[in-house]
Every structure is written in C-alpha cells, then in structure tokens.
Amino acid sequence: IKPRYSFKRKEIQPGVFQTVDIDFPNTTESYKLYSKSVIASDIKECVCRAPGTPYDESAYSNIPMTPYELPDGQSIAIGADRFKIPDVLFNPSFGS
C-alpha cells in the first residue's frame, strides 16, 4: 500500500492515469505507518461486513469478490475475508 502523500496521479489521456512517485526524505516511519493505517481503515469500513451468523469457511467459500481501488489506482479484490476479519470482534478465539 502506497501512502497518499508518496505519489501523485496525473491523467495522460482521458481515463488513463499515470502514477508518479514523490520523495519526501524526512518523513518519519511513524507517519508512514499512520498513513497506511488510514488506508487499511478505509478498506475495513468500505468492504468488511459482520456476518449475521458465526463465520463458517464452507458457507462463505463461493462469495463473490468485492473490488477496492487503492489510492494509487491499483485494484484489489477481497472475498470471504471481508466477513472473517470482523467476526473476530464477536469471537476472539477465532483469530488465534
């Protein structure tokens, strides 16, 4: 995951974007980690769902993938994990 401050996107043709990296040499590791956690939090809030019943691997095996576009334009697809991750909040032993 690239933090938002570390690149800029420019449109080279209508609908076609190019990502150009920007170097900030004095950026601290804690700020880099914070910037990445903001993106991860957005993924969690936009994609993850708490299942209505306890998570069962076989029940969610055929769940369609949900796309998420990262700030740099890359797209990732998240499947059954979007239900598995929040379920740990309700069943802590599941995460171990």
Biopython code that builds the backbone (N, CA, C, O; Angstrom):
import numpy as np
from Bio.PDB.StructureBuilder import StructureBuilder

atoms = [
    (1, "ILE", "N", (0.854, -1.172, 0.000)),
    (1, "ILE", "CA", (0.000, 0.000, 0.000)),
    (1, "ILE", "C", (0.897, 1.232, 0.000)),
    (1, "ILE", "O", (1.766, 1.380, 0.859)),
    (2, "LYS", "N", (0.681, 2.098, -0.957)),
    (2, "LYS", "CA", (1.429, 3.358, -1.011)),
    (2, "LYS", "C", (0.631, 4.438, -0.288)),
    (2, "LYS", "O", (-0.545, 4.643, -0.586)),
    (3, "PRO", "N", (1.263, 5.133, 0.662)),
    (3, "PRO", "CA", (0.564, 6.244, 1.316)),
    (3, "PRO", "C", (0.220, 7.337, 0.306)),
    (3, "PRO", "O", (0.939, 7.535, -0.673)),
    (4, "ARG", "N", (-0.867, 8.034, 0.548)),
    (4, "ARG", "CA", (-1.341, 9.053, -0.393)),
    (4, "ARG", "C", (-0.333, 10.162, -0.649)),
    (4, "ARG", "O", (-0.296, 10.716, -1.748)),
    (5, "TYR", "N", (0.477, 10.493, 0.331)),
    (5, "TYR", "CA", (1.433, 11.587, 0.154)),
    (5, "TYR", "C", (2.626, 11.199, -0.715)),
    (5, "TYR", "O", (3.365, 12.080, -1.153)),
    (6, "SER", "N", (2.836, 9.915, -0.977)),
    (6, "SER", "CA", (4.059, 9.457, -1.643)),
    (6, "SER", "C", (3.978, 9.393, -3.171)),
    (6, "SER", "O", (4.921, 8.933, -3.815)),
    (7, "PHE", "N", (2.885, 9.839, -3.749)),
    (7, "PHE", "CA", (2.747, 9.821, -5.205)),
    (7, "PHE", "C", (1.716, 10.836, -5.642)),
    (7, "PHE", "O", (0.950, 11.359, -4.833)),
    (8, "LYS", "N", (1.711, 11.104, -6.916)),
    (8, "LYS", "CA", (0.618, 11.890, -7.495)),
    (8, "LYS", "C", (0.189, 11.184, -8.769)),
    (8, "LYS", "O", (0.996, 10.556, -9.455)),
    (9, "ARG", "N", (-1.082, 11.297, -9.067)),
    (9, "ARG", "CA", (-1.641, 10.698, -10.283)),
    (9, "ARG", "C", (-1.942, 11.816, -11.247)),
    (9, "ARG", "O", (-2.532, 12.833, -10.883)),
    (10, "LYS", "N", (-1.528, 11.615, -12.489)),
    (10, "LYS", "CA", (-1.889, 12.600, -13.497)),
    (10, "LYS", "C", (-2.513, 11.882, -14.682)),
    (10, "LYS", "O", (-2.134, 10.761, -15.020)),
    (11, "GLU", "N", (-3.458, 12.538, -15.292)),
    (11, "GLU", "CA", (-4.191, 11.964, -16.418)),
    (11, "GLU", "C", (-3.380, 12.226, -17.685)),
    (11, "GLU", "O", (-3.160, 13.379, -18.058)),
    (12, "ILE", "N", (-2.931, 11.145, -18.354)),
    (12, "ILE", "CA", (-2.143, 11.304, -19.578)),
    (12, "ILE", "C", (-3.024, 11.237, -20.820)),
    (12, "ILE", "O", (-2.670, 11.773, -21.870)),
    (13, "GLN", "N", (-4.160, 10.584, -20.697)),
    (13, "GLN", "CA", (-5.198, 10.527, -21.731)),
    (13, "GLN", "C", (-6.516, 10.458, -20.983)),
    (13, "GLN", "O", (-6.535, 10.104, -19.804)),
    (14, "PRO", "N", (-7.608, 10.784, -21.634)),
    (14, "PRO", "CA", (-8.897, 10.683, -20.923)),
    (14, "PRO", "C", (-9.114, 9.274, -20.353)),
    (14, "PRO", "O", (-9.179, 8.291, -21.091)),
    (15, "GLY", "N", (-9.221, 9.208, -19.041)),
    (15, "GLY", "CA", (-9.448, 7.930, -18.367)),
    (15, "GLY", "C", (-8.203, 7.104, -18.118)),
    (15, "GLY", "O", (-8.295, 6.035, -17.515)),
    (16, "VAL", "N", (-7.033, 7.566, -18.565)),
    (16, "VAL", "CA", (-5.779, 6.836, -18.370)),
    (16, "VAL", "C", (-4.884, 7.683, -17.459)),
    (16, "VAL", "O", (-4.557, 8.828, -17.771)),
    (17, "PHE", "N", (-4.497, 7.089, -16.327)),
    (17, "PHE", "CA", (-3.717, 7.822, -15.344)),
    (17, "PHE", "C", (-2.323, 7.226, -15.206)),
    (17, "PHE", "O", (-2.114, 6.028, -15.400)),
    (18, "GLN", "N", (-1.390, 8.082, -14.870)),
    (18, "GLN", "CA", (-0.017, 7.652, -14.605)),
    (18, "GLN", "C", (0.300, 8.050, -13.169)),
    (18, "GLN", "O", (-0.045, 9.147, -12.730)),
    (19, "THR", "N", (0.956, 7.156, -12.445)),
    (19, "THR", "CA", (1.350, 7.426, -11.072)),
    (19, "THR", "C", (2.818, 7.819, -11.056)),
    (19, "THR", "O", (3.669, 7.110, -11.594)),
    (20, "VAL", "N", (3.105, 8.948, -10.439)),
    (20, "VAL", "CA", (4.472, 9.439, -10.330)),
    (20, "VAL", "C", (4.824, 9.486, -8.844)),
    (20, "VAL", "O", (4.146, 10.144, -8.055)),
    (21, "ASP", "N", (5.902, 8.773, -8.470)),
    (21, "ASP", "CA", (6.319, 8.758, -7.072)),
    (21, "ASP", "C", (6.932, 10.099, -6.682)),
    (21, "ASP", "O", (7.626, 10.740, -7.471)),
    (22, "ILE", "N", (6.661, 10.500, -5.459)),
    (22, "ILE", "CA", (7.213, 11.726, -4.894)),
    (22, "ILE", "C", (8.051, 11.329, -3.688)),
    (22, "ILE", "O", (7.610, 10.528, -2.864)),
    (23, "ASP", "N", (9.236, 11.872, -3.578)),
    (23, "ASP", "CA", (10.128, 11.521, -2.478)),
    (23, "ASP", "C", (10.094, 12.596, -1.395)),
    (23, "ASP", "O", (10.387, 13.764, -1.647)),
    (24, "PHE", "N", (9.734, 12.178, -0.197)),
    (24, "PHE", "CA", (9.798, 13.042, 0.975)),
    (24, "PHE", "C", (10.808, 12.405, 1.924)),
    (24, "PHE", "O", (10.430, 11.577, 2.753)),
    (25, "PRO", "N", (12.089, 12.774, 1.821)),
    (25, "PRO", "CA", (13.140, 12.073, 2.576)),
    (25, "PRO", "C", (13.044, 12.210, 4.096)),
    (25, "PRO", "O", (13.589, 11.369, 4.811)),
    (26, "ASN", "N", (12.382, 13.224, 4.604)),
    (26, "ASN", "CA", (12.328, 13.425, 6.052)),
    (26, "ASN", "C", (11.049, 12.899, 6.688)),
    (26, "ASN", "O", (10.744, 13.244, 7.830)),
    (27, "THR", "N", (10.302, 12.077, 5.976)),
    (27, "THR", "CA", (9.073, 11.512, 6.519)),
    (27, "THR", "C", (9.430, 10.426, 7.532)),
    (27, "THR", "O", (10.229, 9.536, 7.242)),
    (28, "THR", "N", (8.842, 10.505, 8.702)),
    (28, "THR", "CA", (9.146, 9.525, 9.746)),
    (28, "THR", "C", (8.424, 8.206, 9.485)),
    (28, "THR", "O", (7.411, 8.164, 8.788)),
    (29, "GLU", "N", (8.957, 7.148, 10.047)),
    (29, "GLU", "CA", (8.338, 5.826, 9.898)),
    (29, "GLU", "C", (6.960, 5.809, 10.555)),
    (29, "GLU", "O", (6.049, 5.139, 10.068)),
    (30, "SER", "N", (6.805, 6.535, 11.646)),
    (30, "SER", "CA", (5.505, 6.541, 12.322)),
    (30, "SER", "C", (4.438, 7.197, 11.443)),
    (30, "SER", "O", (3.286, 6.763, 11.446)),
    (31, "TYR", "N", (4.809, 8.237, 10.693)),
    (31, "TYR", "CA", (3.832, 8.868, 9.807)),
    (31, "TYR", "C", (3.506, 7.957, 8.626)),
    (31, "TYR", "O", (2.357, 7.895, 8.188)),
    (32, "LYS", "N", (4.514, 7.249, 8.108)),
    (32, "LYS", "CA", (4.264, 6.293, 7.019)),
    (32, "LYS", "C", (3.286, 5.222, 7.496)),
    (32, "LYS", "O", (2.337, 4.878, 6.792)),
    (33, "LEU", "N", (3.527, 4.701, 8.694)),
    (33, "LEU", "CA", (2.648, 3.669, 9.250)),
    (33, "LEU", "C", (1.240, 4.218, 9.470)),
    (33, "LEU", "O", (0.258, 3.539, 9.169)),
    (34, "TYR", "N", (1.133, 5.434, 9.987)),
    (34, "TYR", "CA", (-0.165, 6.058, 10.183)),
    (34, "TYR", "C", (-0.898, 6.212, 8.852)),
    (34, "TYR", "O", (-2.088, 5.908, 8.765)),
    (35, "SER", "N", (-0.204, 6.678, 7.818)),
    (35, "SER", "CA", (-0.818, 6.883, 6.503)),
    (35, "SER", "C", (-1.327, 5.576, 5.918)),
    (35, "SER", "O", (-2.392, 5.542, 5.302)),
    (36, "LYS", "N", (-0.575, 4.507, 6.107)),
    (36, "LYS", "CA", (-1.019, 3.202, 5.620)),
    (36, "LYS", "C", (-2.202, 2.687, 6.436)),
    (36, "LYS", "O", (-3.097, 2.037, 5.894)),
    (37, "SER", "N", (-2.207, 2.978, 7.742)),
    (37, "SER", "CA", (-3.321, 2.503, 8.570)),
    (37, "SER", "C", (-4.620, 3.228, 8.229)),
    (37, "SER", "O", (-5.700, 2.659, 8.389)),
    (38, "VAL", "N", (-4.533, 4.468, 7.765)),
    (38, "VAL", "CA", (-5.722, 5.200, 7.326)),
    (38, "VAL", "C", (-6.347, 4.502, 6.114)),
    (38, "VAL", "O", (-7.568, 4.378, 6.024)),
    (39, "ILE", "N", (-5.504, 4.049, 5.187)),
    (39, "ILE", "CA", (-5.996, 3.338, 4.004)),
    (39, "ILE", "C", (-6.606, 2.000, 4.420)),
    (39, "ILE", "O", (-7.681, 1.630, 3.951)),
    (40, "ALA", "N", (-5.908, 1.272, 5.312)),
    (40, "ALA", "CA", (-6.435, -0.013, 5.779)),
    (40, "ALA", "C", (-7.770, 0.178, 6.502)),
    (40, "ALA", "O", (-8.672, -0.650, 6.369)),
    (41, "SER", "N", (-7.896, 1.253, 7.256)),
    (41, "SER", "CA", (-9.141, 1.541, 7.943)),
    (41, "SER", "C", (-10.264, 1.824, 6.944)),
    (41, "SER", "O", (-11.403, 1.411, 7.159)),
    (42, "ASP", "N", (-9.951, 2.519, 5.868)),
    (42, "ASP", "CA", (-10.952, 2.788, 4.839)),
    (42, "ASP", "C", (-11.409, 1.488, 4.172)),
    (42, "ASP", "O", (-12.596, 1.312, 3.897)),
    (43, "ILE", "N", (-10.469, 0.584, 3.916)),
    (43, "ILE", "CA", (-10.828, -0.721, 3.344)),
    (43, "ILE", "C", (-11.779, -1.434, 4.302)),
    (43, "ILE", "O", (-12.804, -1.975, 3.888)),
    (44, "LYS", "N", (-11.429, -1.427, 5.577)),
    (44, "LYS", "CA", (-12.264, -2.087, 6.585)),
    (44, "LYS", "C", (-13.664, -1.494, 6.608)),
    (44, "LYS", "O", (-14.650, -2.229, 6.649)),
    (45, "GLU", "N", (-13.756, -0.175, 6.581)),
    (45, "GLU", "CA", (-15.056, 0.477, 6.680)),
    (45, "GLU", "C", (-15.899, 0.341, 5.413)),
    (45, "GLU", "O", (-17.127, 0.321, 5.484)),
    (46, "CYS", "N", (-15.243, 0.248, 4.254)),
    (46, "CYS", "CA", (-15.978, 0.184, 2.985)),
    (46, "CYS", "C", (-16.323, -1.241, 2.556)),
    (46, "CYS", "O", (-17.342, -1.459, 1.900)),
    (47, "VAL", "N", (-15.498, -2.196, 2.914)),
    (47, "VAL", "CA", (-15.639, -3.541, 2.351)),
    (47, "VAL", "C", (-16.076, -4.587, 3.384)),
    (47, "VAL", "O", (-16.890, -5.454, 3.068)),
    (48, "CYS", "N", (-15.552, -4.518, 4.599)),
    (48, "CYS", "CA", (-15.825, -5.568, 5.582)),
    (48, "CYS", "C", (-17.262, -5.509, 6.078)),
    (48, "CYS", "O", (-17.847, -4.433, 6.209)),
    (49, "ARG", "N", (-17.809, -6.660, 6.344)),
    (49, "ARG", "CA", (-19.172, -6.792, 6.856)),
    (49, "ARG", "C", (-19.178, -7.819, 7.981)),
    (49, "ARG", "O", (-18.503, -8.845, 7.898)),
    (50, "ALA", "N", (-19.936, -7.542, 9.022)),
    (50, "ALA", "CA", (-20.097, -8.514, 10.099)),
    (50, "ALA", "C", (-21.169, -9.515, 9.675)),
    (50, "ALA", "O", (-22.286, -9.121, 9.340)),
    (51, "PRO", "N", (-20.839, -10.794, 9.686)),
    (51, "PRO", "CA", (-21.835, -11.789, 9.264)),
    (51, "PRO", "C", (-22.967, -11.896, 10.274)),
    (51, "PRO", "O", (-22.779, -11.660, 11.467)),
    (52, "GLY", "N", (-24.143, -12.256, 9.780)),
    (52, "GLY", "CA", (-25.306, -12.409, 10.641)),
    (52, "GLY", "C", (-25.242, -13.667, 11.483)),
    (52, "GLY", "O", (-25.899, -13.759, 12.519)),
    (53, "THR", "N", (-24.457, -14.632, 11.047)),
    (53, "THR", "CA", (-24.276, -15.881, 11.783)),
    (53, "THR", "C", (-22.776, -16.086, 11.986)),
    (53, "THR", "O", (-21.979, -15.445, 11.301)),
    (54, "PRO", "N", (-22.367, -16.963, 12.911)),
    (54, "PRO", "CA", (-20.937, -17.204, 13.090)),
    (54, "PRO", "C", (-20.277, -17.603, 11.761)),
    (54, "PRO", "O", (-20.860, -18.327, 10.953)),
    (55, "TYR", "N", (-19.068, -17.117, 11.560)),
    (55, "TYR", "CA", (-18.354, -17.360, 10.306)),
    (55, "TYR", "C", (-18.104, -18.852, 10.114)),
    (55, "TYR", "O", (-17.638, -19.541, 11.021)),
    (56, "ASP", "N", (-18.418, -19.331, 8.929)),
    (56, "ASP", "CA", (-18.184, -20.729, 8.555)),
    (56, "ASP", "C", (-17.503, -20.710, 7.198)),
    (56, "ASP", "O", (-18.075, -20.243, 6.213)),
    (57, "GLU", "N", (-16.287, -21.216, 7.153)),
    (57, "GLU", "CA", (-15.468, -21.186, 5.931)),
    (57, "GLU", "C", (-16.213, -21.759, 4.728)),
    (57, "GLU", "O", (-16.160, -21.184, 3.641)),
    (58, "SER", "N", (-16.899, -22.873, 4.905)),
    (58, "SER", "CA", (-17.575, -23.508, 3.767)),
    (58, "SER", "C", (-18.773, -22.680, 3.284)),
    (58, "SER", "O", (-19.075, -22.673, 2.090)),
    (59, "ALA", "N", (-19.450, -21.991, 4.192)),
    (59, "ALA", "CA", (-20.618, -21.196, 3.803)),
    (59, "ALA", "C", (-20.225, -19.974, 2.976)),
    (59, "ALA", "O", (-21.007, -19.503, 2.150)),
    (60, "TYR", "N", (-19.019, -19.462, 3.198)),
    (60, "TYR", "CA", (-18.582, -18.256, 2.508)),
    (60, "TYR", "C", (-17.581, -18.532, 1.385)),
    (60, "TYR", "O", (-17.007, -17.596, 0.828)),
    (61, "SER", "N", (-17.369, -19.789, 1.051)),
    (61, "SER", "CA", (-16.352, -20.130, 0.047)),
    (61, "SER", "C", (-16.691, -19.633, -1.363)),
    (61, "SER", "O", (-15.786, -19.402, -2.164)),
    (62, "ASN", "N", (-17.972, -19.468, -1.673)),
    (62, "ASN", "CA", (-18.366, -19.038, -3.027)),
    (62, "ASN", "C", (-18.827, -17.576, -3.079)),
    (62, "ASN", "O", (-19.489, -17.163, -4.031)),
    (63, "ILE", "N", (-18.479, -16.815, -2.073)),
    (63, "ILE", "CA", (-18.852, -15.397, -2.035)),
    (63, "ILE", "C", (-18.115, -14.664, -3.157)),
    (63, "ILE", "O", (-16.910, -14.860, -3.320)),
    (64, "PRO", "N", (-18.800, -13.833, -3.927)),
    (64, "PRO", "CA", (-18.115, -13.088, -4.990)),
    (64, "PRO", "C", (-17.116, -12.090, -4.399)),
    (64, "PRO", "O", (-17.283, -11.603, -3.280)),
    (65, "MET", "N", (-16.096, -11.808, -5.165)),
    (65, "MET", "CA", (-15.060, -10.867, -4.753)),
    (65, "MET", "C", (-15.614, -9.438, -4.815)),
    (65, "MET", "O", (-16.419, -9.113, -5.687)),
    (66, "THR", "N", (-15.176, -8.601, -3.887)),
    (66, "THR", "CA", (-15.543, -7.189, -3.871)),
    (66, "THR", "C", (-14.304, -6.377, -4.223)),
    (66, "THR", "O", (-13.282, -6.500, -3.548)),
    (67, "PRO", "N", (-14.370, -5.556, -5.256)),
    (67, "PRO", "CA", (-13.194, -4.764, -5.633)),
    (67, "PRO", "C", (-13.035, -3.532, -4.744)),
    (67, "PRO", "O", (-14.012, -2.973, -4.247)),
    (68, "TYR", "N", (-11.782, -3.124, -4.558)),
    (68, "TYR", "CA", (-11.473, -1.895, -3.830)),
    (68, "TYR", "C", (-10.307, -1.241, -4.558)),
    (68, "TYR", "O", (-9.276, -1.874, -4.786)),
    (69, "GLU", "N", (-10.472, 0.020, -4.920)),
    (69, "GLU", "CA", (-9.404, 0.735, -5.622)),
    (69, "GLU", "C", (-8.539, 1.479, -4.614)),
    (69, "GLU", "O", (-9.023, 2.327, -3.865)),
    (70, "LEU", "N", (-7.254, 1.146, -4.610)),
    (70, "LEU", "CA", (-6.297, 1.817, -3.742)),
    (70, "LEU", "C", (-6.040, 3.228, -4.262)),
    (70, "LEU", "O", (-6.318, 3.510, -5.428)),
    (71, "PRO", "N", (-5.515, 4.116, -3.426)),
    (71, "PRO", "CA", (-5.289, 5.493, -3.867)),
    (71, "PRO", "C", (-4.388, 5.634, -5.094)),
    (71, "PRO", "O", (-4.520, 6.596, -5.850)),
    (72, "ASP", "N", (-3.472, 4.680, -5.298)),
    (72, "ASP", "CA", (-2.579, 4.780, -6.454)),
    (72, "ASP", "C", (-3.187, 4.207, -7.728)),
    (72, "ASP", "O", (-2.521, 4.158, -8.762)),
    (73, "GLY", "N", (-4.446, 3.772, -7.667)),
    (73, "GLY", "CA", (-5.131, 3.274, -8.850)),
    (73, "GLY", "C", (-5.164, 1.766, -8.969)),
    (73, "GLY", "O", (-5.926, 1.234, -9.776)),
    (74, "GLN", "N", (-4.358, 1.060, -8.188)),
    (74, "GLN", "CA", (-4.399, -0.401, -8.213)),
    (74, "GLN", "C", (-5.724, -0.868, -7.617)),
    (74, "GLN", "O", (-6.274, -0.242, -6.711)),
    (75, "SER", "N", (-6.212, -1.963, -8.139)),
    (75, "SER", "CA", (-7.462, -2.516, -7.635)),
    (75, "SER", "C", (-7.173, -3.863, -6.985)),
    (75, "SER", "O", (-6.447, -4.687, -7.542)),
    (76, "ILE", "N", (-7.744, -4.079, -5.807)),
    (76, "ILE", "CA", (-7.625, -5.367, -5.133)),
    (76, "ILE", "C", (-9.028, -5.953, -5.003)),
    (76, "ILE", "O", (-10.018, -5.222, -4.977)),
    (77, "ALA", "N", (-9.098, -7.261, -4.925)),
    (77, "ALA", "CA", (-10.385, -7.947, -4.764)),
    (77, "ALA", "C", (-10.371, -8.694, -3.440)),
    (77, "ALA", "O", (-9.424, -9.421, -3.138)),
    (78, "ILE", "N", (-11.415, -8.514, -2.659)),
    (78, "ILE", "CA", (-11.496, -9.127, -1.340)),
    (78, "ILE", "C", (-12.709, -10.048, -1.323)),
    (78, "ILE", "O", (-13.827, -9.636, -1.631)),
    (79, "GLY", "N", (-12.469, -11.288, -0.962)),
    (79, "GLY", "CA", (-13.529, -12.292, -0.965)),
    (79, "GLY", "C", (-14.102, -12.531, 0.420)),
    (79, "GLY", "O", (-14.536, -11.596, 1.094)),
    (80, "ALA", "N", (-14.100, -13.781, 0.839)),
    (80, "ALA", "CA", (-14.711, -14.179, 2.110)),
    (80, "ALA", "C", (-14.029, -13.543, 3.313)),
    (80, "ALA", "O", (-14.628, -13.456, 4.385)),
    (81, "ASP", "N", (-12.780, -13.096, 3.152)),
    (81, "ASP", "CA", (-12.078, -12.460, 4.268)),
    (81, "ASP", "C", (-12.800, -11.224, 4.778)),
    (81, "ASP", "O", (-12.609, -10.833, 5.930)),
    (82, "ARG", "N", (-13.623, -10.603, 3.947)),
    (82, "ARG", "CA", (-14.332, -9.409, 4.414)),
    (82, "ARG", "C", (-15.365, -9.745, 5.488)),
    (82, "ARG", "O", (-15.816, -8.853, 6.207)),
    (83, "PHE", "N", (-15.741, -11.007, 5.606)),
    (83, "PHE", "CA", (-16.628, -11.450, 6.684)),
    (83, "PHE", "C", (-15.832, -12.055, 7.837)),
    (83, "PHE", "O", (-16.232, -11.955, 8.997)),
    (84, "LYS", "N", (-14.712, -12.677, 7.512)),
    (84, "LYS", "CA", (-13.894, -13.374, 8.509)),
    (84, "LYS", "C", (-13.239, -12.396, 9.479)),
    (84, "LYS", "O", (-13.217, -12.643, 10.685)),
    (85, "ILE", "N", (-12.710, -11.300, 8.969)),
    (85, "ILE", "CA", (-11.983, -10.349, 9.804)),
    (85, "ILE", "C", (-12.888, -9.715, 10.866)),
    (85, "ILE", "O", (-12.512, -9.702, 12.038)),
    (86, "PRO", "N", (-14.070, -9.186, 10.504)),
    (86, "PRO", "CA", (-14.919, -8.595, 11.553)),
    (86, "PRO", "C", (-15.458, -9.618, 12.550)),
    (86, "PRO", "O", (-15.784, -9.258, 13.681)),
    (87, "ASP", "N", (-15.556, -10.886, 12.152)),
    (87, "ASP", "CA", (-16.106, -11.895, 13.047)),
    (87, "ASP", "C", (-15.218, -12.099, 14.272)),
    (87, "ASP", "O", (-15.691, -12.572, 15.305)),
    (88, "VAL", "N", (-13.943, -11.750, 14.167)),
    (88, "VAL", "CA", (-13.028, -11.884, 15.305)),
    (88, "VAL", "C", (-13.492, -10.989, 16.464)),
    (88, "VAL", "O", (-13.251, -11.311, 17.628)),
    (89, "LEU", "N", (-14.146, -9.884, 16.152)),
    (89, "LEU", "CA", (-14.650, -9.000, 17.210)),
    (89, "LEU", "C", (-15.678, -9.705, 18.094)),
    (89, "LEU", "O", (-15.764, -9.436, 19.292)),
    (90, "PHE", "N", (-16.446, -10.597, 17.500)),
    (90, "PHE", "CA", (-17.502, -11.289, 18.243)),
    (90, "PHE", "C", (-17.065, -12.660, 18.749)),
    (90, "PHE", "O", (-17.698, -13.223, 19.643)),
    (91, "ASN", "N", (-15.993, -13.195, 18.184)),
    (91, "ASN", "CA", (-15.491, -14.500, 18.580)),
    (91, "ASN", "C", (-13.959, -14.420, 18.626)),
    (91, "ASN", "O", (-13.305, -14.872, 17.686)),
    (92, "PRO", "N", (-13.370, -13.862, 19.688)),
    (92, "PRO", "CA", (-11.919, -13.663, 19.751)),
    (92, "PRO", "C", (-11.097, -14.929, 19.572)),
    (92, "PRO", "O", (-9.969, -14.852, 19.087)),
    (93, "SER", "N", (-11.621, -16.091, 19.945)),
    (93, "SER", "CA", (-10.862, -17.330, 19.790)),
    (93, "SER", "C", (-10.686, -17.691, 18.315)),
    (93, "SER", "O", (-9.803, -18.474, 17.967)),
    (94, "PHE", "N", (-11.524, -17.121, 17.452)),
    (94, "PHE", "CA", (-11.430, -17.391, 16.021)),
    (94, "PHE", "C", (-10.152, -16.838, 15.417)),
    (94, "PHE", "O", (-9.626, -17.401, 14.458)),
    (95, "GLY", "N", (-9.647, -15.742, 15.967)),
    (95, "GLY", "CA", (-8.451, -15.093, 15.420)),
    (95, "GLY", "C", (-7.156, -15.819, 15.745)),
    (95, "GLY", "O", (-6.135, -15.539, 15.118)),
    (96, "SER", "N", (-7.159, -16.737, 16.697)),
    (96, "SER", "CA", (-5.902, -17.406, 17.052)),
    (96, "SER", "C", (-5.657, -18.639, 16.242)),
    (96, "SER", "O", (-4.640, -19.307, 16.428)),
]
sb = StructureBuilder()
sb.init_structure("model")
sb.init_model(0)
sb.init_chain("A")
sb.init_seg("    ")
for serial, (resi, resn, name, xyz) in enumerate(atoms, 1):
    if name == "N":
        sb.init_residue(resn, " ", resi, " ")
    sb.init_atom(name, np.array(xyz, "f"), 0.0, 1.0, " ", f" {name:<3s}", serial, name[0])
structure = sb.get_structure()
